[in-house]
């Protein structure tokens, strides 16, 4: 898995979150660091940008 914000590979036991894109329901994956810092992410399917 890869973080949708920083594009870093996420280790199997690392904390992260998965949720559907608000615009198209594609899967968004964020590492704990990007989630805590509220870094923007871009949906790989539709290009939606969110905090």
Buried (B, 14 or more C-beta within 10 A) or exposed (E): BEBBBBEEEBEEEEEBEEEEBEEEEEEBBBBEBBBEEEBEBBBBEEEBEBE
